[in-house]
Structures are given as structure tokens and as C-alpha cells.
Amino acid sequence: MTTTPSFNSWVICPQPNPQANLRLFCFPYAGGNSAIFRTWPNNLPSNVEVCAVEYPGRGRQIKSAPLTRLESLVEAIAPVLLPYLDKPFAFFGHSMGGLVSFELTRLLRSHYSLAPFHLFISARRAPQTPFTKPLLHILSDPDLLNELRSLNGTPKAVLESQELMQMFLPILRADFAVLETYIYTQKQPLECPITVFGGLQDQEVSHEALQAWQEQTIAAFSLHEFNSDHFFIHSQQELLLKLISQELQMRQRSLY
């Protein structure tokens, strides 16, 4: 029997589950942290161990400087994940986390000949689609705050707290830099299935940009859209986890 590896600051398993035969690694959105996923084990199959990835600059990595380039971030994540990849594993990433999990999948394939059995992408346009939005990471603090209000993902109490925003803005600015300096490189499509989730009222990611993920796999592809905005990960969490559970249970059945 394998067990959850000993503590490291990058990987947080809110409910360690040594008996699990699958691991689901979860990657937060820009400005987010591992706490987003703390209750997820309650609503996923009992054979699944949830492992949330903590980016530098927050949570247990609060003393580490946040990274500003995607390549640096995935190159830092990959080696610390290796001890956890002794069981079948899947990736889930929301928004920024979707892009991180995609590029991490490509790095694991090229460097370690490893692959998740399923990739769940949430609220993130396909990487090959052109980026047309204004650059957020170079905005002034007041302008960046206005953008955060329009995105509807930051609690009002946080936005109105000068002390919290002094801590939060540098992290968020670094995360936006990760996304906005990213340059897509065409490579062979992935061999794992991809499931994509989107919000019908998401002003950031269009249906076409979600559908374009189909080009990134030679395996099965599916797209589910919720009646919500960009942050359906919170407003539609019950339905989201139900759909993820269905895919994970299919994988469990294939193990026996």
C-alpha cells in the first residue's frame, strides 16, 4: 500500500487518504490558493485523494516570492509532484490553473514520460487562441482594483481592505504576468481525455475558446457549460463536482 508523501509546502491534501487509488491535483485561479479546494473531498468519490497545489506567495508558501513566468512555475511544480505520481492521477485547473495544468501535463510527458489519465480544464480559453485583452499586470493599483471588481471573483470585504489589498495585489499582478507573458508553442496533442467547463455568462472566455481545447487531445473531449459567470467554480460547485465525479468513477471501473 502506498501512502501520501510527507509534508511539502507545494502540495496540500486537505483530507489525506492513503487508501485512495486515484489522485486529483487541483490548480487555483489567479490570486487563489489551495484553500479553494479544502471541502472538495466531501463531494468526490471516496477512492479519490484531493491534492491542491499551492503557488508561491500564498498559504504555506507565503514567504516565497510569487513567480511571474509560466515556464518557471511548471518547472518548479513538476519535481515536487513526482513523489505523488505513484498512483493514477488527474489534473483540474480553473482559469490560470487550467493553463498551468496543461503546460505541466506537456512537461511531464516530455521530461518524465508521465501523464494524467484525465485533464479537467475550467474557465480557460484554449492556449492556441489569440490573447486580445488589455494587459492587467501592468495596470496601476487603482485600475487593477477596478478590473477585480468587474471580474466578480474577489470578496467585497477584501477589495475594501487596504491592508489585505497590499498583500493581495502583488500576488495577483504576478499571476496575471504568468498568463499575459505566456507564448504558446505547438506540440503533439495530448493522449489523455480533456473535459472542459465554462460559464455561459463568462465575459472572459467564449464558447469558441472553450471548444478549441478539442484540438489539444487525440482522446475523448467533452464540454460542459453552466448558467454562471467566470467563477462558477464557487456558484455551481455541486454540479461541477458531480460531473468530475462521474469521470473519476469511470476511471475507477477501468482499474478493475
PyMOL commands that set and color helices and strands:
alter all, ss='L'
color gray80, all
select helices_A, chain A and resi 34-37+40-43+59-61+70-84+96-112+141-151+156-159+162-180+207-216+232-235+237-254
alter helices_A, ss='H'
color red, helices_A
select strands_A, chain A and resi 11-12+22-27+48-53+89-94+118-122+194-199+221-226
alter strands_A, ss='S'
color yellow, strands_A
deselect
rebuild
show_as cartoon
